[in-house]
Amino acid sequence: MLELNNLSKRYGNLKVLEDITLNFSPGKIYGIVGENGAGKTTMFRCIAGLESHQGTISSPYLCLRNHLGYLETNPMIMSLITGWEYLKLQCISKKIGAANFEAQNIFNLPLNQYAETYSTGMKKKLAFMGVLLRKNDIIILDEPFSGVDIQSNIIITEMIEEMRRLGKTVLISSHIFSTLSDTCDEIILLSKGKVSNTAQKDGFANLELSMKQNILGNKLKKLNIQ
C-alpha cells in the first residue's frame, strides 16, 4: 500500500499542499480532481521523488522510485533521439531486455522518426508506452487524456483497466470528470492544497453535482446568455 501521511509542500510563503493523508491500495484506480492550482501535480511530483516535502510517503518498497511509473502532463523528451531509441532507453534504465517495439506500438507511432518532431499528443503517447514497458507496480498518470485523440483515449482507458487486473496501484488526474467516473474506484477532490472530499463509485454522481454547484454558483445568470 502507498501511504501519504500529513504530506505538505511550500514554495516560499505559498502553501501548495497541506496535511494530505491518503492510502492507495494495489488493484485500485484513484482519480484526483481539482481546479488549476489545487495541488494535483505537486502531489504527484512529491510521490515520484521530484519534489522535497514535509510529512511522509511510505510504501512496501525500499526505493519507491524503482517501482513507480510517472506520466507527466507534458512529457520532456530529449532531442535527436527517435521514438524507438526513447523506448529503448526506458527499458535500459530498468534493466529490461530488448522488446519488439514495433509489435507493441499500440498507437502506431513513427518510431524511426525523431521524437522532437512529434506533436504534443504523439509525445504523450510515446511517454505512456514508456511507462507501460517499465513494468512498475505504482503508476501515476497526470492528465493522460489531455491532447490525445479519441481513438487513443479508448486505448489508454483499456490499458488502465488492464493495470487494475494486474493488481497495480494507479493514480490519475483529469479535468474531465467522466473519464475518471468511468474507470476509477475512488475519486479524491483537492481544493487549495487540501483533501476536501472523497467518493466511492456509488457516490460519484453526488460528488460531480457538488462540484458543479460550487463551480457554477450563479455564474450562468450573471453571464445572461440569450
RODO-2510 file (C-alpha; in nm, 4 decimals, decimal comma):
residues 226
     n   res          X          Y          Z
     1     m     0,0000     0,0000     0,0000
     2     l     0,1132     0,3534    -0,0835
     3     e     0,0533     0,5880     0,2131
     4     l     0,0732     0,9657     0,2403
     5     n     0,0847     1,0994     0,5955
     6     n     0,0494     1,4746     0,6559
     7     l     0,2092     1,5494     0,3193
     8     s     0,2726     1,9227     0,2883
     9     k     0,4611     2,1389     0,0411
    10     r     0,5538     2,5068     0,0367
    11     y     0,7165     2,7294    -0,2215
    12     g     0,8401     3,0099    -0,0005
    13     n     0,5329     3,1506     0,1722
    14     l     0,2964     2,9763    -0,0697
    15     k     0,1446     2,6591     0,0776
    16     v     0,0626     2,4249    -0,2125
    17     l    -0,0198     2,1087    -0,0153
    18     e    -0,1405     2,0935     0,3438
    19     d    -0,1570     1,7794     0,5577
    20     i    -0,2575     1,5345     0,2841
    21     t    -0,3226     1,1916     0,4355
    22     l    -0,4321     0,9210     0,1909
    23     n    -0,3957     0,5467     0,1377
    24     f    -0,3764     0,3856    -0,2076
    25     s    -0,4227     0,0087    -0,2395
    26     p    -0,2991    -0,2309    -0,5111
    27     g    -0,5508    -0,3253    -0,7783
    28     k    -0,7413     0,0021    -0,7477
    29     i    -0,7651     0,3145    -0,9596
    30     y    -0,7805     0,6540    -0,7923
    31     g    -0,8900     0,9758    -0,9601
    32     i    -0,7530     1,3086    -0,8390
    33     v    -0,9587     1,6137    -0,9343
    34     g    -0,9478     1,9828    -0,8524
    35     e    -0,9206     2,3220    -1,0139
    36     n    -0,5936     2,4515    -1,1579
    37     g    -0,3537     2,5158    -0,8712
    38     a    -0,5292     2,2739    -0,6349
    39     g    -0,2037     2,0781    -0,5887
    40     k    -0,2604     1,7691    -0,8041
    41     t     0,0653     1,7792    -0,9994
    42     t     0,2662     1,8866    -0,6947
    43     m     0,1333     1,5879    -0,5018
    44     f     0,2289     1,3575    -0,7903
    45     r     0,5782     1,5061    -0,8098
    46     c     0,6276     1,4587    -0,4359
    47     i     0,5263     1,0923    -0,4625
    48     a     0,7599     1,0475    -0,7600
    49     g     1,0510     1,1916    -0,5606
    50     l     1,0839     1,5001    -0,7802
    51     e     0,9939     1,7498    -0,5059
    52     s     1,1050     1,7870    -0,1457
    53     h     0,8205     1,7875     0,1055
    54     q     0,7140     1,7669     0,4662
    55     g     0,5306     1,4629     0,6016
    56     t     0,5953     1,1070     0,4947
    57     i     0,5374     0,8886     0,1883
    58     s     0,5631     0,5176     0,2623
    59     s     0,5334     0,2028     0,0516
    60     p     0,6345    -0,1645     0,0688
    61     y     0,9457    -0,0844    -0,1377
    62     l     1,2913     0,0092    -0,0154
    63     c     1,3157     0,2573    -0,3036
    64     l     0,9723     0,3670    -0,4260
    65     r     1,1142     0,5358    -0,7351
    66     n     1,2320     0,1999    -0,8706
    67     h     0,8733     0,0720    -0,8703
    68     l     0,6896     0,3831    -0,9858
    69     g     0,5983     0,4998    -1,3361
    70     y     0,5081     0,8667    -1,3841
    71     l     0,3475     1,0131    -1,6951
    72     e     0,3762     1,3910    -1,6768
    73     t     0,1216     1,6271    -1,8303
    74     n     0,3784     1,7486    -2,0825
    75     p     0,6495     1,4819    -2,1092
    76     m     1,0006     1,6063    -2,1763
    77     i     1,1790     1,4022    -2,4424
    78     m     1,5437     1,4500    -2,5370
    79     s     1,6135     1,5930    -2,8799
    80     l     1,7804     1,3939    -3,1558
    81     i     1,6550     1,0547    -3,0460
    82     t     1,3946     0,8530    -3,2290
    83     g     1,0814     0,7135    -3,0718
    84     w     1,2424     0,3675    -3,0843
    85     e     1,5548     0,4960    -2,9052
    86     y     1,3401     0,6628    -2,6379
    87     l     1,1647     0,3335    -2,5624
    88     k     1,4977     0,1504    -2,5617
    89     l     1,6351     0,3938    -2,3032
    90     q     1,3287     0,3341    -2,0853
    91     c     1,3983    -0,0393    -2,0901
    92     i     1,7710     0,0025    -2,0256
    93     s     1,7005     0,2222    -1,7218
    94     k     1,5042    -0,0654    -1,5647
    95     k     1,7407    -0,3348    -1,6930
    96     i     1,4619    -0,4840    -1,9008
    97     g     1,5554    -0,6974    -2,2001
    98     a     1,5069    -0,5856    -2,5590
    99     a     1,1441    -0,5632    -2,6652
   100     n     0,9760    -0,5767    -3,0038
   101     f     0,8648    -0,2156    -3,0017
   102     e     0,7034    -0,2333    -3,3432
   103     a     0,4779    -0,5172    -3,2297
   104     q     0,3955    -0,3256    -2,9088
   105     n     0,3343     0,0030    -3,0926
   106     i    -0,0302     0,0303    -2,9844
   107     f    -0,0566     0,3930    -3,1011
   108     n     0,1006     0,3381    -3,4460
   109     l     0,3703     0,5975    -3,3795
   110     p     0,6505     0,6578    -3,6357
   111     l     0,9181     0,5076    -3,4088
   112     n     1,2024     0,5613    -3,6580
   113     q     1,1291     0,9351    -3,6649
   114     y     1,2918     1,1880    -3,4299
   115     a     1,0615     1,2240    -3,1295
   116     e     1,1142     1,6015    -3,1193
   117     t     0,9158     1,6212    -3,4445
   118     y     0,6147     1,4537    -3,2814
   119     s     0,3025     1,6513    -3,1955
   120     t     0,2174     1,7090    -2,8286
   121     g    -0,0289     1,4198    -2,8352
   122     m     0,2213     1,1858    -3,0018
   123     k     0,4854     1,2673    -2,7393
   124     k     0,2357     1,1855    -2,4653
   125     k     0,1522     0,8534    -2,6300
   126     l     0,5224     0,7698    -2,6626
   127     a     0,5807     0,8529    -2,2953
   128     f     0,2777     0,6412    -2,1999
   129     m     0,4257     0,3463    -2,3889
   130     g     0,7494     0,4002    -2,1963
   131     v     0,5606     0,3863    -1,8662
   132     l     0,3938     0,0598    -1,9681
   133     l     0,7207    -0,1019    -2,0775
   134     r     0,8930    -0,0293    -1,7446
   135     k     0,6678    -0,2786    -1,5610
   136     n     0,6134    -0,0705    -1,2476
   137     d     0,3715    -0,1533    -0,9664
   138     i     0,2575     0,2042    -0,8966
   139     i     0,1504     0,4206    -1,1915
   140     i     0,0837     0,7951    -1,1847
   141     l    -0,0880     0,9447    -1,4902
   142     d    -0,1140     1,3242    -1,4890
   143     e    -0,3804     1,4269    -1,7413
   144     p    -0,3292     1,1200    -1,9661
   145     f    -0,6330     1,2035    -2,1832
   146     s    -0,5421     1,5683    -2,2464
   147     g    -0,4300     1,6486    -2,6013
   148     v    -0,4827     1,2920    -2,7206
   149     d    -0,7235     1,1844    -2,9966
   150     i    -1,0402     0,9891    -2,9178
   151     q    -0,9045     0,6588    -3,0538
   152     s    -0,6023     0,6838    -2,8249
   153     n    -0,8254     0,7757    -2,5303
   154     i    -1,0072     0,4455    -2,5811
   155     i    -0,6746     0,2580    -2,5844
   156     i    -0,5490     0,4405    -2,2734
   157     t    -0,8737     0,3607    -2,0900
   158     e    -0,8364    -0,0077    -2,1721
   159     m    -0,4716    -0,0050    -2,0639
   160     i    -0,5750     0,1465    -1,7298
   161     e    -0,8307    -0,1318    -1,6862
   162     e    -0,5569    -0,3847    -1,7614
   163     m    -0,3383    -0,2279    -1,4909
   164     r    -0,6214    -0,2856    -1,2442
   165     r    -0,6432    -0,6515    -1,3480
   166     l    -0,2673    -0,6840    -1,2967
   167     g    -0,3008    -0,5522    -0,9406
   168     k    -0,1216    -0,2216    -0,9939
   169     t    -0,1934     0,0958    -0,7964
   170     v    -0,2995     0,3698    -1,0398
   171     l    -0,3405     0,7422    -0,9704
   172     i    -0,4959     0,9564    -1,2453
   173     s    -0,5705     1,3263    -1,2696
   174     s    -0,8102     1,4690    -1,5259
   175     h    -1,0109     1,7849    -1,5851
   176     i    -1,2843     1,5725    -1,7437
   177     f    -1,4869     1,4099    -1,4665
   178     s    -1,6460     1,1479    -1,6921
   179     t    -1,3062     0,9996    -1,7838
   180     l    -1,2499     0,9304    -1,4142
   181     s    -1,6004     0,8196    -1,3183
   182     d    -1,5887     0,5539    -1,5897
   183     t    -1,2622     0,3978    -1,4679
   184     c    -1,1905     0,4864    -1,1040
   185     d    -1,2719     0,3046    -0,7811
   186     e    -1,2382     0,6234    -0,5775
   187     i    -1,2196     0,9940    -0,6628
   188     i    -1,0432     1,2458    -0,4400
   189     l    -1,1172     1,6178    -0,4652
   190     l    -0,8339     1,8573    -0,3850
   191     s    -0,9087     2,2203    -0,3085
   192     k    -0,6399     2,4745    -0,2244
   193     g    -0,3936     2,2024    -0,1344
   194     k    -0,6255     2,0062     0,0920
   195     v    -0,8451     1,6990     0,0509
   196     s    -1,1935     1,8484     0,0538
   197     n    -1,3946     1,5388    -0,0427
   198     t    -1,3653     1,1746    -0,1434
   199     a    -1,6167     0,9399    -0,3029
   200     q    -1,6507     0,5719    -0,3865
   201     k    -1,8267     0,4516    -0,7042
   202     d    -2,1759     0,4917    -0,5636
   203     g    -2,1013     0,8500    -0,4609
   204     f    -1,9526     0,9797    -0,7880
   205     a    -2,2775     1,1373    -0,9088
   206     n    -2,3218     1,3332    -0,5849
   207     l    -1,9578     1,4432    -0,5929
   208     e    -1,9924     1,5679    -0,9500
   209     l    -2,3144     1,7523    -0,8635
   210     s    -2,1475     1,9160    -0,5630
   211     m    -1,8520     2,0228    -0,7783
   212     k    -2,0822     2,1729    -1,0405
   213     q    -2,2744     2,3685    -0,7787
   214     n    -1,9549     2,5037    -0,6236
   215     i    -1,8049     2,5954    -0,9601
   216     l    -2,1089     2,7435    -1,1292
   217     g    -2,2937     2,9145    -0,8438
   218     n    -2,4860     3,1937    -1,0149
   219     k    -2,2247     3,2475    -1,2892
   220     l    -2,4646     3,1474    -1,5708
   221     k    -2,7215     3,4016    -1,4543
   222     k    -2,4530     3,6698    -1,4397
   223     l    -2,3473     3,5932    -1,7972
   224     n    -2,7092     3,6353    -1,9086
   225     i    -2,6853     3,4073    -2,2145
   226     q    -2,9650     3,4789    -2,4628
***
